[in-house]
């Protein structure tokens, strides 16, 4: 039986971060404002360390590239998924991500389609989700005249909401939100507006308005009604099945047998505590289960997210 890969997270300082990971989760003693915990990543800017078995101490990227048999010889040359727990103490920049074609041509990297699973949200928490411009010309005019309130779609969010964010969707998280983000393994972000704020050295962050305008799509999102997993009577919900990954959310009561995967699956905890193979896992923790890991059981109560990469 192939064992699962337990992963050690890495933490990311962000200008909009706070002390959630230090004071609430007790995951780090960093004095910096931490906004993200990368819990499953093969990205060079935050590569997960394996914390068990014969691969202990090596990175997920290293194992994925050098031991493809462990993952049943996947087609993707790089580990294609990045999973984060995000905690916002301030508003994020208004931004958009490119698709694969644009990113490969202009950034030598993958595009970024992502998804948000809202775990907690303060009563007045909001996000930016899409825009109302009908054409590229109108978008250029609105951005050029700083009419952000006029064309950005502000949405109140609730605990349990799920938001799919295909590449090209203008979006931003507001403050007071805890969420799990499932995304392509990419760190390419084009900022449109950052509230003119400055870092501790007095510098504003770079904007990428021309590229943002290039990649923005015009699909209507202003009438989108998010699925809310807390309102479902089902214990298992398919949240999203797209070209890059499939996301299932499961409510577990006492015990759950992991399914078999064609290649591998990534399991992340979003509620409660679980024990598997003697390891206790809590909110934000992730591990990788290869296709030949048989008869593996999670014990505990809460909710998990299973991300299955698309390898075709």
DRENMAR-594663 format. One record per residue (C-alpha): residue number from 1; residue in three letters; y, x, z. Coordinates in steps of 0.1 Angstrom, whole numbers. Layout:
# DRENMAR-594663
kevo; gupa; y; x; z
NUM; ala; Y; X; Z
...
//
This chain:
# DRENMAR-594663
kevo; gupa; y; x; z
1; unk; 0; 0; 0
2; unk; 34; 13; -9
3; unk; 58; 12; 21
4; unk; 93; -2; 20
5; unk; 124; 19; 20
6; unk; 147; 15; 49
7; unk; 183; 25; 41
8; unk; 211; 41; 62
9; unk; 244; 25; 53
10; unk; 277; 43; 45
11; unk; 311; 31; 56
12; unk; 342; 29; 35
13; unk; 378; 33; 47
14; unk; 400; 7; 31
15; unk; 438; 0; 34
16; unk; 428; -37; 41
17; unk; 400; -28; 65
18; unk; 400; -32; 103
19; unk; 377; -26; 132
20; unk; 349; -52; 126
21; unk; 323; -26; 120
22; unk; 333; -6; 151
23; unk; 340; -33; 177
24; unk; 319; -63; 166
25; unk; 289; -47; 149
26; unk; 290; -13; 168
27; unk; 278; 3; 136
28; unk; 303; 32; 135
29; unk; 327; 50; 158
30; unk; 352; 57; 130
31; unk; 388; 56; 140
32; unk; 398; 46; 104
33; unk; 402; 10; 91
34; unk; 367; 3; 77
35; unk; 364; -25; 51
36; unk; 330; -20; 36
37; unk; 295; -11; 46
38; unk; 274; -1; 16
39; unk; 239; -11; 27
40; unk; 220; -5; -5
41; unk; 234; 19; -30
42; unk; 224; 46; -55
43; unk; 261; 51; -65
44; unk; 273; 87; -62
45; unk; 304; 75; -42
46; unk; 281; 62; -15
47; unk; 244; 70; -19
48; unk; 221; 54; 7
49; unk; 198; 77; 27
50; unk; 162; 68; 31
51; unk; 154; 66; 68
52; unk; 116; 64; 68
53; unk; 83; 77; 53
54; unk; 78; 106; 30
55; unk; 112; 102; 13
56; unk; 131; 103; 46
57; unk; 164; 122; 43
58; unk; 166; 118; 6
59; unk; 190; 96; -12
60; unk; 181; 63; -30
61; unk; 195; 77; -62
62; unk; 173; 108; -60
63; unk; 141; 88; -53
64; unk; 149; 63; -81
65; unk; 155; 90; -107
66; unk; 127; 114; -97
67; unk; 100; 89; -85
68; unk; 100; 60; -110
69; unk; 64; 52; -101
70; unk; 76; 40; -67
71; unk; 96; 13; -85
72; unk; 70; 5; -112
73; unk; 88; 25; -139
74; unk; 120; 4; -142
75; unk; 139; 5; -175
76; unk; 173; 12; -160
77; unk; 181; 49; -157
78; unk; 203; 44; -126
79; unk; 198; 23; -96
80; unk; 215; -8; -110
81; unk; 226; -28; -78
82; unk; 251; -21; -51
83; unk; 251; -43; -20
84; unk; 279; -43; 5
85; unk; 289; -61; 37
86; unk; 327; -66; 36
87; unk; 351; -75; 64
88; unk; 387; -81; 55
89; unk; 415; -76; 80
90; unk; 442; -80; 53
91; unk; 444; -92; 17
92; unk; 428; -72; -10
93; unk; 446; -63; -42
94; unk; 445; -88; -71
95; unk; 420; -72; -95
96; unk; 395; -76; -123
97; unk; 365; -56; -134
98; unk; 354; -47; -170
99; unk; 321; -56; -187
100; unk; 295; -30; -197
101; unk; 308; -25; -232
102; unk; 344; -18; -221
103; unk; 334; 3; -191
104; unk; 310; 25; -211
105; unk; 336; 31; -237
106; unk; 366; 37; -214
107; unk; 352; 48; -181
108; unk; 318; 63; -188
109; unk; 302; 39; -163
110; unk; 288; 4; -158
111; unk; 308; -27; -158
112; unk; 309; -49; -127
113; unk; 296; -84; -124
114; unk; 294; -94; -87
115; unk; 288; -123; -63
116; unk; 302; -132; -29
117; unk; 282; -149; -2
118; unk; 307; -160; 25
119; unk; 292; -153; 60
120; unk; 322; -160; 81
121; unk; 357; -173; 73
122; unk; 387; -180; 95
123; unk; 401; -215; 93
124; unk; 429; -205; 69
125; unk; 410; -180; 48
126; unk; 417; -179; 11
127; unk; 406; -161; -20
128; unk; 420; -157; -55
129; unk; 395; -170; -80
130; unk; 406; -170; -116
131; unk; 439; -179; -132
132; unk; 457; -205; -152
133; unk; 470; -185; -182
134; unk; 458; -199; -214
135; unk; 461; -168; -236
136; unk; 466; -131; -234
137; unk; 503; -135; -244
138; unk; 509; -159; -216
139; unk; 491; -136; -191
140; unk; 512; -106; -202
141; unk; 544; -127; -197
142; unk; 534; -140; -163
143; unk; 524; -106; -150
144; unk; 555; -89; -165
145; unk; 577; -114; -147
146; unk; 558; -112; -114
147; unk; 549; -149; -115
148; unk; 517; -144; -96
149; unk; 521; -176; -75
150; unk; 524; -195; -108
151; unk; 492; -185; -125
152; unk; 467; -173; -98
153; unk; 442; -198; -86
154; unk; 441; -198; -47
155; unk; 411; -213; -31
156; unk; 403; -221; 6
157; unk; 369; -207; 15
158; unk; 344; -218; 41
159; unk; 314; -202; 58
160; unk; 284; -207; 35
161; unk; 303; -207; 2
162; unk; 289; -188; -28
163; unk; 311; -175; -56
164; unk; 298; -159; -88
165; unk; 323; -134; -103
166; unk; 314; -124; -138
167; unk; 332; -93; -153
168; unk; 366; -103; -165
169; unk; 373; -128; -137
170; unk; 406; -121; -119
171; unk; 399; -123; -81
172; unk; 408; -111; -47
173; unk; 396; -116; -11
174; unk; 420; -128; 15
175; unk; 420; -116; 51
176; unk; 397; -130; 78
177; unk; 365; -131; 57
178; unk; 330; -115; 63
179; unk; 308; -116; 32
180; unk; 278; -100; 15
181; unk; 287; -87; -20
182; unk; 259; -82; -46
183; unk; 271; -64; -77
184; unk; 263; -40; -105
185; unk; 264; -4; -93
186; unk; 299; 2; -104
187; unk; 331; 12; -86
188; unk; 355; 4; -115
189; unk; 384; -18; -104
190; unk; 416; -26; -123
191; unk; 444; -36; -99
192; unk; 470; -60; -111
193; unk; 491; -64; -80
194; unk; 489; -49; -45
195; unk; 517; -65; -26
196; unk; 538; -33; -29
197; unk; 521; -20; 2
198; unk; 520; 17; 11
199; unk; 493; 39; 26
200; unk; 499; 60; 57
201; unk; 514; 87; 35
202; unk; 540; 63; 21
203; unk; 523; 60; -13
204; unk; 516; 28; -33
205; unk; 482; 25; -49
206; unk; 478; 29; -86
207; unk; 479; -3; -108
208; unk; 460; -7; -140
209; unk; 478; -36; -157
210; unk; 471; -27; -193
211; unk; 434; -23; -188
212; unk; 433; -54; -166
213; unk; 449; -75; -194
214; unk; 424; -60; -219
215; unk; 393; -72; -199
216; unk; 405; -105; -184
217; unk; 386; -136; -196
218; unk; 400; -171; -200
219; unk; 371; -192; -187
220; unk; 384; -220; -166
221; unk; 377; -215; -129
222; unk; 404; -237; -114
223; unk; 380; -267; -110
224; unk; 350; -246; -97
225; unk; 331; -261; -68
226; unk; 311; -235; -49
227; unk; 276; -241; -37
228; unk; 275; -240; 1
229; unk; 241; -229; 14
230; unk; 248; -244; 49
231; unk; 249; -279; 32
232; unk; 215; -275; 15
233; unk; 184; -290; 30
234; unk; 162; -264; 12
235; unk; 149; -233; 29
236; unk; 151; -214; -4
237; unk; 180; -216; -28
238; unk; 185; -198; -61
239; unk; 222; -188; -59
240; unk; 226; -171; -93
241; unk; 204; -159; -121
242; unk; 225; -138; -146
243; unk; 219; -109; -170
244; unk; 219; -83; -143
245; unk; 203; -97; -112
246; unk; 188; -128; -96
247; unk; 199; -138; -61
248; unk; 178; -160; -38
249; unk; 188; -171; -3
250; unk; 162; -180; 23
251; unk; 163; -196; 57
252; unk; 135; -180; 77
253; unk; 119; -197; 108
254; unk; 97; -174; 127
255; unk; 78; -156; 99
256; unk; 81; -150; 62
257; unk; 58; -131; 37
258; unk; 77; -111; 12
259; unk; 69; -120; -24
260; unk; 56; -95; -49
261; unk; 81; -81; -74
262; unk; 76; -69; -110
263; unk; 96; -38; -102
264; unk; 112; -41; -67
265; unk; 134; -63; -46
266; unk; 163; -57; -22
267; unk; 163; -77; 10
268; unk; 195; -81; 30
269; unk; 201; -99; 63
270; unk; 231; -123; 65
271; unk; 222; -141; 97
272; unk; 200; -136; 128
273; unk; 177; -107; 135
274; unk; 144; -97; 120
275; unk; 116; -72; 125
276; unk; 95; -57; 97
277; unk; 72; -27; 100
278; unk; 85; -20; 135
279; unk; 122; -19; 124
280; unk; 148; -44; 137
281; unk; 173; -55; 111
282; unk; 206; -75; 116
283; unk; 235; -87; 96
284; unk; 243; -65; 66
285; unk; 211; -44; 68
286; unk; 192; -40; 36
287; unk; 158; -25; 25
288; unk; 140; -20; -8
289; unk; 105; -35; -13
290; unk; 86; -20; -43
291; unk; 63; -42; -64
292; unk; 31; -29; -47
293; unk; 42; -35; -11
294; unk; 16; -61; -2
295; unk; 12; -83; 29
296; unk; 46; -75; 43
297; unk; 60; -100; 68
298; unk; 95; -105; 83
299; unk; 95; -120; 117
300; unk; 126; -136; 132
301; unk; 150; -165; 126
302; unk; 180; -165; 104
303; unk; 188; -161; 67
304; unk; 181; -133; 42
305; unk; 192; -126; 6
306; unk; 167; -113; -19
307; unk; 182; -96; -49
308; unk; 160; -89; -79
309; unk; 174; -66; -105
310; unk; 170; -75; -142
311; unk; 154; -45; -159
312; unk; 153; -57; -195
//
